[in-house]
Amino acid sequence: MSETPARGRLCEAALRSLDASTGNRPPAGPDPEILTHLAECPDCSRELAIKTRIADQLKRAVQSEVEDPYLAARIRRNLREYESRSTARWSWGRRLITVAASLVIFLSGWIAYQLGHLRMTTGAQEAYIGSISRKVAGILRVGLGDHVHCTVFRKLPKEPPPAAELVAELGPEYSGLYSIVHARTSEQYRVVMAHRCSYHGRKFVHLALQGDSKLLSLVITRKGQGESFGRDQLAPALSESGISMYAGGVQRFAIAGFESPDHLVYLVSDLDKRQNLNLLASLATPVHAFLGRLEG
């Protein structure tokens, strides 16, 4: 039987309705005419069944994986850095790359939105931090938790605030840390956030850096009762100017740290473990000296 113009119009409308709906199911309150058509038209009914089956299979497949919100943050960060490097006049090759990247991000975002992964509740965030923290030594969890809570789950500014504003956010005690970090990292990274924060009732001094699609945190906190890297039976991974540094990691996170008499210092990033440790080593001597003057 040939397709009538009216039937063709209803098929087009029904397919648009499917594509616009959540989970590829008819949206709430659709046109009764479209509902009737979906029930009577074998082609559209088959299309609905296929879309529903694919959506259900996709949902089950993604839900079987360990949730990693860091992936979403990294996708957004990569896109922002690519845009910032683009010139006013793009070549056709760059335009094609941008379109392809946008399609990948759109698809990833759609899947995550359907499953609630990009809109994590506070409870879900805490569950994720708890799940990865259990896989590292207790003393390393301190810096890891603040990095994920305050940097990964926070939307960092596309353009960092002026240096004077970042320095002011650190407060008079720790303001000197900005110049130390900037002087030793500015060729590869830039400080995009600097502040004093708290997580689980513990206070931190936190500088976040970005560069080359990498995200880093220098996290400093005062020691609690009896806290020390040595007490966790960790072996030093590196020693620089008499400062013992310790390292660990979980998933995409590399963690390195050292201590002063009163402070714990961490560098947490998505660099590989050796790069992360070497970068901390370049900061260790001046940061340790700064804290020594503060504690003295």
Secondary structure, DSSP 8 states (H G I E B T S, - for coil): ----HHHHHHHHHHHHHHHHSGGGS--SS--HHHHHHHHH-HHHHHHHHHHHHHHHHHHHHHHTS---HHHHHHHHHHHHHHHHH--SS--HHHHHHHHHHHHHHHHHHHHHHHHTSSS--HHHHHHHHHHHHTTS-HHHHHHHHHHIIIIISS---SS---HHHHHHHHHHHHTTHHHHHHHHHTTT-EEEEEEEEEETTEEEEEEEEEETTEEEEEEEEE--TT--TGGGT---SEEETTEEEEEEEETTEEEEEEE-SSEEEEEEESS-HHHHHHHHHHHHHHHHHHHHHHH-
